[in-house]
Amino acid sequence: MATNFQPKSDIQVIVGTGSANLGSAHLVGDTWTKLHVTDYSIEHASAPLDVAPQRSGSYGQTESMGHHRPDTQSYEVSLTMRGTPSAVLTCSNAMWGDGSSTLTLTAEDSTGSMKDGTSNSSAVTLLFENTGSDSTQIDLVMKSCFCTGLTLKEDVGTNGGELIVDATFWTAYRPEETTLAPTGGGVADEDNPKNIFNLTTKTLGGFALILTSWELNISRSLERVSFQDTTDYDPFGYVQTSPYEVTGTISAKRDDSIYDLVSAIKGDSTGIALSLAESSGFTLSCPDVMIDNSKPEVGEYLMQSIPFRAFGANEDDNIVSITIS
């Protein structure tokens, strides 16, 4: 009887970054970072099942009618991290190909060529240490992962106001249970998370707001391109099937500043600027947002929920820019 098991508290998530061919995991000597992952999901190599229609006059399903479809399979995991600069930069590079300390997203950005066997500096390898179901193949490796969903959020009532990063990573290559030991065990992320209590600038349309929380979501969709063989069912590559969408929500005290935003809340189809910033080391700017059906919130005192969508004024203008260090 097998007695091995995997305690959640023993599992560590390490992210491999840098240039690697799509379809290949990063090497043990590449850059591996132990981000402040606080929660995660995992995957297992699997395949969905198609079932053929039964013969007329028959009321049962026979084995020959079942067909596994690994040629259509993809895998998706989520990571929740403390919002350090390293976490934000790692995810943004895997999301739209920019990992510098001054991040900008425009309609012209992309994560580059996503062809199997072609070098790519945005795809990451996710190593889940001590997650393998076998007693000797103790790790789970997911290669050629891109970020398809990224959420940054701060709330005065959550984690002492710390920035939280939620990221969704996607791949069409099968997860592998193996043993992988990065050189030196990987580098620990020693950055400090950003915090809502350190914000010195909180303006929308030029009006200062009293915030209790804010959230920014960036998303896109990817699809696999067919399959190369019937052994591993590796894809020929990926294609991006939707534009980057940038949305979010602000929760602010209902006061004169909300009244000053009356035209934008009523809806005049004109973009206004959103700016959140600490005195140094963190700035989030969306130069052209439109409010999307803002409503009051009734609690012990009145708040205003302000959903928004961010646009670029033109295709080469910033949809969102983030400076973080």
N, C-alpha and C positions, 0 to 999 in steps of 0.2 A: 504494500500500500504506500503510495506517495505521501510524504509528510511535509514537503516544502510548501511555503506560502509566502505572500508578499505583503508585509505591513505597510500601510500608506505612509507612516512616519519615516520609514527607511528609504523611501523613493526620492531621488533627486533628479531634477530636470536640468540638463546642460545643453546649451545651444551652440552648434558649430556654424561658424560664419567665414566669409571670404570666398574667393572664386573656386568653383568646383563644377565639373561637367554635370549637366542635368542627367539624372539617372544614377549618379554616383554619390555616395555619402562622403562627407568631409573626412580627411585623414586624421589620424590621432595627433599628428604634429601641427595641424591647423589651429586656428583660434577657437577655443571653446570657453564659453562664459557661463558661470553659475549665477543666473539672474535670481532676483528675490521672488521666486514662484511660490505663491501661497495656496493655489488650487489648480487642478488640471483635469483633463480627461485623457483617456488613452484609446488606442485602436488595436485591432487584431486582423491579420490577413484573412480575408473572407470574400464571399461572392454572393450576390443576390440570386434569387431563384425565379425563373420564368416557368410557367406551366402552360402547356399546349391545350387547346380545346378538346373535349372528349367527343367520341363518335356519337352521332345522333342515335338515340335509343339506348345509350349506355349511361349509367348513373354513378359511375365511380371513376377515379383517377388511377391510371396505371403508371408504373415507374418510368416507362419510356416517354411519358409526357413531361417529366421534369428536366429542366436544362439550366445549369448554373451559368451565370453571365459575368465572369471576371473581366471581360472586355469592357464592361461599362462601369466598373467599380472605381470609386475614389474614397479617400479617407480624410477625416476632418477631426482635429482636436482643438481644445480651447485651453489657454493658459491665463491665469489671473496673477498679476505681479504687482509688487509695490512700485510706485511710479518714479523710478530713478531715471536719470538721463540715459544710462545704458539700455534700460528696458525700452524707452521710447525710441531711441535711435535704432536699435536692433529691429523693432517691429516696423518702423517707417521704411527702412531699407528693404525689408521683405514685402512691403505693401506697395510702394511706388518707386523704389530704387534710389532713395535719398537717405543717406545715413550720416550726413554732416551735422555739425552742431546747429547750423541754421537750415531748417527744413522748409522747403516750399513745395506745394502741390499745385500743378497747373494741369490743364487739359492735355498738354503735350507730354506729360510724364508717363513713364512705364517702367516695368522691371526687366526690359530688354528682351533679347531672343529667348524663347522658351522651347527650344528644340532639343530632343534627346541627344546627348553626346556633345552639346555645345556649352562652352564655359559660360557660367552665369554667376555674378557676384551678389545677387539678391536672394537666391534660394538658400534656405538654411537646413541643417540637419538637426533633428530633435532626438536627443538621447535621454531615455527614461531609465536611469540606473536602478537595478534591483526590481525590475518589473516583469522580466521574462517568466513564463509559466514553467520552464524547464529548470531543474536544479543546477544545471551547468551553463546553459545559455541564459544568463541572468538579466540581460538588458534588452530593451526594446528600442530599435532604431527606426526613425522615419526620415527618409531622405527626400531631397528636392521639394521642400515645403515652402510655399509662398503664403503670405498673409492675405486673407480675403476679407477680414473684418477687424477693425481696430477701434476701441473705445477708450477715451481718456475721461476721467471723471474725478471730481472732488466734492465732498459733502462735509459740512461742519459736524454732522452727527455720526460719521463713519471713519473708523481708524484714526481718530484724532485729527481729521481733516487732510490726511495724506492723499496724494494723487494715486489713483488706482488705474492700472492698465489691464484691460481685457483684450486678448488677441485670439483670433481664430486662424489656425494654420491648416492648409489644404495640400494634399498630394495625390497623385494617381499611381504612385509606386507602392508596392506592397510593403507594409511594415515587416521588419525582420527581427526575430528573436535571436540574439547573438551575444557575444561578449565584446565590448568595446571600451578601451581604457585610454582616454585622452592623455597626452603627455602632461605630467604634473597634476592630473586630475581635473584640469580646467582652472580658469581664473575666477576667483570670487568677485562679484560685483560689490564694490565698497562705496558706491555713490549713495547719497542721501536722497530720499524721495522728496518731491515738491509738496507744498502744503497750502491749502486754501487760506489759512490764517496769515500767510506771508504775501498774499496778493495786495499790491498797492494801487493797481489800476483795474477797474471793473466797469467798463463803459459799453453802452450800446447806443449807436446813433449819436455819440458824443455826450450822452447823459450818464452820470454816475449812478450805479445801482448798488443796493445792499443785498449781497448774494448769500444764500444758504447752501446752494449747490449749483454745479454746472456739469454738463456732459457733452462730449463731442464724439460723433460716430463717423468713421470713414469705412466704406464698403465697396466691393466689386465682386464679380463672379468669374470663375475660371472653369473651363471644360477640358477634358482630356481629348486627345486626337487619336482615335482608333486604338489598335494594338499591333505590336510587331511580330509576336509569335504566340504560340499556345503553351509555352512553358511558364513564363513569368507574367505574360500579358502586359509588358511594359508599353506605355503609350509612345507615339512618335513625338509627343510634346504636349504643350498646353496652348490654349487660346483664351484671351480675355473677352468675355461675351457681354459685358456691360460697362458703362463709364464709371469712374469713381464718383460715388455719391457721398456728400458731406452734410450731415444733419446734426442736430443737437437740441438741448433744452437747457434753459436757465430758470432757476427758481429765485425770485427776487421779492423783497418787501414791497408791498403795494403802497406807493406814495407818489409824490409829485413827479418823480422821474417816469413812472408808468404813464401818468397823464400826459407828460411831454412826448411820449412815443405814440400818441393817439393815432396819428396818420399812418404810421407803419403798422400798427396793430389792426386798424380798420382795413388796411390793404390798399396800397397805392402802386404796387408792382415796382417799387424803387428800392434798390439795395442800400443798406446802411452798414456801418462798420461795427464789428464786435472786437473788443480788445480786453484781454486779461493778462496781467503781468505782475511779477514780483519786481522788487527794486533792482535786482540783477539776477541773471542765471535762468530766467524763464519768462518767455513772452509767447502768447498765443493770439494770433490775429487772423480774423476773417474779414477782409475788406468789403465784402459785398454779400450781406445776408438779407433774406426776406423772412419776416415773421410768419409762422404757419399756424393760425387759429389759436391765438393766445387766450387763456382763461384764468379767472381768479381761482385761488385755492383757499378753502376755508379751514382754518385751524384755530389755535388760541389767539392768533392775530392773522390778518389777511395777507396772503402772498399772491404773487402772479407767476403762473407757469408760462414761459415764453419759448415754445418750440420754434426752431428756425431751420432753414436750409441755406447752405453757402454756395455761392456761384463765383466764377471768374468773370470779371467785367468783359474780358475777351479771352480767346483761347490761350494766349501766352501770359495772361495775368494770374496772380495767385488766387487760388480758391481758399487755401489756408496756409499760413506760415507759422512755424514754431521754432523759437530759439531756446535751446536748453543746454545747460552745462553744469 
